[in-house]
């Protein structure tokens, strides 16, 4: 905390708006994002969205009390106080302001709150990381699982479109008839997994971003990500 630890010199420069210090911090953030965050952003989005969906369902089914009680043992809800496992012992009185709860993939063991009690309060809490969180953990069996969901031949057609192909090329590669290949491509196209375009005398089929995502297990890239949280209003948060 700022009140108990002496800040390094660069932090004072940053607080004073020093351009060099700000540029160095921005560069460091970009480097961390490029090397640590970006390579597995799909897994990050998956765990946080799964937690958000679960909490939203709990809120709808059981109300604010049920939602806050679902955070055990990380947090314990004893109305009107939310007791949070926290590195230091202190009380925060919200005074009706509410608290924004944000699931965090990068928060571990204990929730993280703002140091300044006068600001609108945010409580980032760690989401559960499944045993299969490692990106490669389930990829070896992806083709088998995909065949179970959409059918073996159709999954092979989807895989064939990874490098683009005409109907005739799909039929020859997979050893199926041209009408069958056309039927499978049409079915994939209907659910936006494949795209077809006439080029000269041939119709060339390719994967859509959604089709590529299904094949690889990676979510299609979104234009932007907006952080949001649930905002129940406990009377106080004890940390």
C-alpha positions in Angstrom: 0.0 0.0 0.0 1.1 3.6 -0.7 0.7 4.5 2.9 3.0 1.8 4.3 5.7 1.3 1.7 8.1 3.8 0.3 7.5 4.3 -3.4 10.4 4.0 -5.8 11.7 7.1 -7.6 10.2 6.1 -11.0 6.7 6.0 -9.3 7.0 9.7 -8.3 8.1 10.5 -11.8 5.1 8.7 -13.2 2.8 10.5 -10.8 4.2 13.8 -11.9 3.5 13.0 -15.5 7.1 12.6 -16.6 6.9 11.6 -20.3 9.9 9.3 -20.1 8.6 7.3 -17.1 5.1 7.0 -18.8 6.7 5.7 -22.0 8.7 3.1 -20.1 5.7 1.9 -18.2 3.6 1.7 -21.4 6.4 -0.2 -23.2 6.6 -2.7 -20.2 2.8 -3.2 -20.3 2.9 -3.9 -24.1 5.7 -6.4 -23.6 3.9 -8.3 -20.9 0.7 -8.4 -23.0 2.5 -9.6 -26.1 4.5 -12.4 -24.3 2.1 -13.5 -21.6 -1.5 -12.4 -22.2 -2.0 -12.5 -25.9 -0.8 -16.1 -26.6 -3.7 -17.5 -24.5 -6.3 -14.8 -24.6 -8.9 -17.4 -25.7 -8.4 -19.4 -22.5 -8.6 -16.2 -20.5 -11.8 -15.1 -22.1 -13.3 -18.6 -21.6 -12.7 -18.8 -17.9 -13.9 -15.3 -17.1 -17.0 -15.5 -19.3 -17.9 -18.9 -17.7 -17.6 -17.4 -14.2 -19.7 -14.4 -15.3 -22.4 -16.6 -16.7 -22.5 -18.7 -13.6 -22.7 -15.7 -11.3 -25.4 -14.0 -13.5 -27.5 -17.2 -13.4 -27.1 -17.4 -9.6 -28.2 -13.7 -9.3 -31.3 -14.3 -11.4 -32.2 -17.5 -9.5 -31.4 -16.5 -6.0 -31.0 -12.8 -5.9 -28.2 -10.7 -4.4 -28.0 -12.7 -1.2 -27.6 -16.0 -3.2 -24.9 -14.4 -5.4 -22.8 -13.1 -2.5 -23.2 -16.4 -0.7 -21.9 -18.3 -3.9 -18.4 -16.8 -3.4 -17.6 -19.1 -0.4 -15.0 -19.8 0.8 -13.2 -16.9 -1.0 -15.7 -14.5 0.5 -18.3 -15.0 3.2 -21.6 -13.1 3.2 -23.1 -12.4 6.6 -25.6 -9.7 6.0 -25.0 -6.8 5.9 -21.2 -7.5 5.8 -19.2 -9.2 3.1 -16.1 -10.7 4.7 -13.2 -11.1 2.3 -10.0 -12.9 2.7 -7.5 -10.1 2.4 -3.8 -9.5 3.2 -4.6 -6.8 5.8 -7.4 -6.3 8.3 -9.6 -3.3 7.7 -13.2 -2.3 7.3 -14.7 -0.5 4.4 -18.1 1.2 4.8 -19.8 1.6 1.4 -22.5 4.0 2.5 -24.9 2.8 -0.2 -22.3 3.1 -3.0 -22.3 -0.6 -3.9 -19.4 -2.6 -5.1 -18.5 -3.8 -8.6 -17.5 -7.5 -8.7 -15.1 -8.4 -11.6 -14.0 -12.0 -12.4 -10.3 -12.0 -13.0 -8.2 -14.7 -14.7 -5.0 -13.1 -13.4 -6.1 -12.7 -9.8 -4.9 -15.6 -7.6 -5.8 -16.8 -4.0 -7.3 -13.5 -2.7 -9.5 -10.8 -4.2 -8.0 -7.4 -5.0 -9.6 -4.1 -4.1 -8.8 -0.4 -4.5 -6.5 1.1 -1.9 -8.5 4.4 -1.8 -11.8 3.9 0.1 -13.2 7.1 -1.2 -13.3 5.9 -4.8 -16.2 3.8 -6.3 -15.3 0.3 -5.0 -14.2 -2.5 -7.3 -13.5 -6.0 -6.1 -11.6 -8.3 -8.6 -11.8 -11.9 -7.5 -10.0 -15.0 -8.9 -11.9 -17.3 -11.2 -11.6 -21.1 -11.0 -8.9 -22.4 -13.3 -9.9 -25.8 -14.6 -7.4 -28.6 -14.8 -7.5 -28.4 -18.6 -6.6 -24.7 -18.6 -3.3 -25.3 -20.3 -4.0 -24.5 -24.0 -2.7 -27.8 -25.4 -4.3 -30.0 -22.8 -7.3 -31.0 -24.9 -6.2 -30.1 -28.4 -4.9 -33.6 -29.2 -8.4 -35.0 -29.0 -10.2 -32.1 -30.7 -10.7 -33.8 -34.1 -12.3 -36.8 -32.3 -14.6 -34.5 -30.2 -15.6 -32.4 -33.2 -16.6 -35.6 -35.2 -18.8 -36.6 -32.3 -20.6 -33.2 -32.4 -21.1 -32.6 -36.1 -20.4 -36.0 -37.6 -17.2 -37.6 -38.9 -17.6 -36.8 -42.6 -18.7 -33.2 -41.9 -15.8 -32.7 -39.6 -13.4 -34.0 -42.3 -15.0 -31.6 -44.7 -14.5 -28.7 -42.3 -10.8 -29.7 -41.8 -10.4 -29.9 -45.6 -11.6 -26.3 -45.9 -8.7 -25.1 -43.8 -6.6 -24.7 -47.0 -9.6 -23.8 -49.2 -11.0 -26.3 -51.8 -13.5 -26.7 -54.6 -16.3 -29.2 -54.3 -14.4 -31.6 -56.6 -11.2 -31.3 -54.6 -13.1 -32.1 -51.4 -14.6 -35.1 -53.0 -11.3 -36.4 -54.2 -9.4 -35.7 -50.9 -12.0 -37.4 -48.8 -13.1 -40.2 -51.2 -16.7 -39.2 -51.3 -19.1 -38.2 -54.1 -19.3 -34.7 -55.4 -23.0 -34.4 -54.5 -22.2 -35.5 -50.9 -19.3 -33.0 -50.6 -21.6 -30.2 -51.9 -24.3 -31.2 -49.4 -21.9 -31.1 -46.5 -20.4 -27.7 -47.5 -24.0 -26.3 -47.9 -24.8 -27.5 -44.3 -21.7 -25.9 -43.0 -22.4 -22.7 -44.9 -25.9 -22.5 -43.4 -24.5 -22.2 -39.9 -21.8 -19.8 -40.9 -18.9 -22.2 -40.6 -18.0 -22.1 -44.3 -18.0 -19.5 -47.1 -18.3 -20.2 -50.8 -17.3 -17.9 -53.7 -17.3 -18.4 -57.4 -13.9 -17.8 -59.0 -14.0 -18.2 -62.7 -15.5 -21.7 -63.6 -15.1 -23.0 -60.0 -16.7 -22.4 -56.6 -14.1 -22.1 -53.9 -15.0 -23.0 -50.3 -13.2 -21.6 -47.3 -13.6 -21.5 -43.5 -15.3 -18.5 -41.9 -13.7 -17.1 -38.8 -16.3 -19.0 -36.8 -15.4 -22.2 -38.7 -11.7 -21.7 -38.1 -12.4 -21.1 -34.4 -14.4 -24.3 -34.1 -11.7 -26.3 -35.8 -8.8 -24.8 -33.7 -10.6 -24.3 -30.4 -9.9 -20.6 -30.4 -12.6 -17.9 -30.1 -12.8 -15.6 -33.2 -11.2 -12.3 -32.5 -13.5 -9.6 -31.3 -13.1 -5.9 -32.3 -13.0 -4.8 -28.6 -13.4 -6.2 -25.1 -15.4 -4.2 -22.6 -14.9 -5.1 -19.0 -18.0 -5.2 -16.9 -19.1 -6.6 -13.5 -22.0 -7.3 -11.4 -23.0 -4.6 -8.9 -24.8 -5.8 -5.8 -25.0 -3.4 -2.9 -23.8 -4.9 0.4 -23.8 -2.5 3.3 -20.1 -3.0 4.0 -17.1 -5.0 2.9 -14.7 -6.3 5.6 -11.2 -7.1 4.3 
